[in-house]
């Protein structure tokens, strides 16, 4: 096998591996971002719940 063909084959294998790694990394990043958004949604809902409880307590304290 001459060196030109070996270099071309090596470049093709390297490019395919880089492309595969980029695709896998993209999927992992999307999954991580979705999990982060889900956690943020739960935090926001819990904060709204605590705020409503606080408002209720203030209203109960204002009653005679």
Buried (B, 14 or more C-beta within 10 A) or exposed (E): EEEEEEEEEEEEEEEEEEEEEEEEEEEEEEEEEEEEEEEEEEEEEEEEEEEEEEEEEEEEEEEE
